[in-house]
Amino acid sequence: MTYEQALVHFGTGRAIADALGLSAGRISQCKAAGGFSYQQQCVLEKSSSGELLASHNDVPSGNAKGAAA
């Protein structure tokens, strides 16, 4: 999933941060980096009850291993 898809679903960066257990500042860093790690996407997929889908294709380059926060 892209950052924009997560934002549409959760409504705010703060809500995304809460779902991931991260700070709002860290979510801003994810946005600037181009999205979320695969691991973070999996957490968001679960939090969205499957409405959002994690995809390796949406992992920003430089984060291909899916490192957590």
Sequence and secondary structure as in RCSB ss.txt:
>XXXX:A:sequence
MTYEQALVHFGTGRAIADALGLSAGRISQCKAAGGFSYQQQCVLEKSSSGELLASHNDVPSGNAKGAAA
>XXXX:A:secstr
  HHHHHHHHSSHHHHHHHHT  HHHHHHHHHHTS  HHHHHHHHHHTTTSS   GGGS TT TT    
